[in-house]
Amino acid sequence: MTKTRPHVFQLTLSSDPKNVRKVEQFLRRINRDRPLDEIQFHKLMVSLTEAVNNAIVHGNKADPTKTVEVRCELLDSVVRITVKDQGDGFRPETVDNPLKEENLLRESGRGIFLMRTLMDRVEFDRTDDGMELDLWLDLKK
């Protein structure tokens, strides 16, 4: 069996919260190259929207001089999306569980939970110049 070269898609956004709406167009472009079923598409839509919103609002503090880089690799049976911001980073293990009673009415804190629930793998890496998040979706499930 030969492996195909990954198809790579990239998107650069300034850190304006209005740019979150560009996620859907980006995923539709990917979907034209590698058709996803409805469930896969919506899992990616929710997860990537949350990731980009977090990168813009929390990572880059909505500073329009900073950017968010989105890179999608379509591998044989996996979609890997990387979201990179230029913020100070954070420790994901310190994020409160949104399902705890004291957190149910909070307006934030659900994005990482949603990503971890919908994706097959979620990895965070603090780099010298920001935070990097990898979302993995297995297309064979």
N, C-alpha and C positions, 0 to 999 in steps of 0.2 A: 504494500500500500504506500503510495507516495503522498507526502504532505503538501498541501497547497500553500503558497506564500500568503501571509495574512494581508487582508485588505485593511488599510489604515485611513481613518477619517479624523480630521482635526478641526477644532473650533476654538477661537480666542475671543473672549468677552471682556469688555471693560466692566468694572465692578459697580454697575448700576443695577439695582434690583429689577428693573424693567427687562433686563436682558435674560432673565430666567425663561421668558417666553420663547426664546430661540432654541431651547432644548427640544421642543417638539419637532421643529423643522429639521434639526440635526438628526434626530432619530428616524424621521421619515426618509431622509436621504440614505441612511444606513439600510433601512428596510427595503429600499429599492434594489440595493446590491445583494442583500441576503435577507430574503423574506422571512420574517418572524411570525409565529402564530400570535393570535390576539393576546393571550396570557403573557407570553414572553415580551411582547411590545409594551404592554402596560406595566409589567414589573420594571422594565428598564426606564419607562417614562417616569414613574413615581420615584424610583431610586435616584436617577440622574437629576431630576428636578430638585429633589431634596439636597443632593450633593452640591449642585451648582449654587443653590440658594445659600447653603451653609458657607460655601467658599466665599461668596460675595459679601454676605451680611456679617458672618462671624469671623471668617478668616481675614478678609481684606477690609472689614469695617466700612463697607460701601464706599471706599475711596476710589473714585473714578480714574485715578492715575495708576491704579493697580489692576492687574489682569487675572483672569481665571483661564487656564488652559485645559481643554478637554480633548482627550485622545482616545479613539476607539479602535481596537484591533479585532477583526473578525478572523478567528482561527478556525481550524477544521470543525470543531464542535463546541466552541466556547466564544463568548463575547467578553472581552476585557475592556473596561472603560476606566481611564485614569483621569482624575480631576485634581489639578494643582493650583493652589492659591499662593499669594505672596505674604501671607500673614505670619504671626508669631507661632502658630501651632497650638496644640492642646494635647492633653492626655485623654484618649477616648474612654479609658477605664474610670475616669472621674465623672462622666456624664451620668446624671441621675436616671434611674429607671422610670420611664413615663407611666408604667402600669401601677406603681405604688400609689396608694390612696392619696398621700400628700402631694403628689405630682399630677393627678388627673386633670385638674383645672388650669394648669400652667399652659401658657400659650406657646411655649417652645419646648424642645427636648424630645420630639418624636421622630425627627429625621433619621438619626443613626439607628434607632430601633426599627424603623420601616426598612431601611437599607439592609440591615442584618436579617430581617424577616424575609424579604423578597429575593435577595441575591443568594447565590450558592457560597460565595466567599466575599468578605469585605476586609480590606487591609488598610491600615493607616501608617504613614511613615512621615516623621518630621524630617525635613531636609534643611540645608543651610539657608535656603531662601524661601521657605514656606512649608506648607503641609501638602502631602500627596495622599490621595485616596484611590484605591483600586477596587472596582466592582467587577465581580466575575459572575457570569450566567452560563450554566451548562445547557446547551441547546438540545441535548439528547434526552433530557428528562421529560 
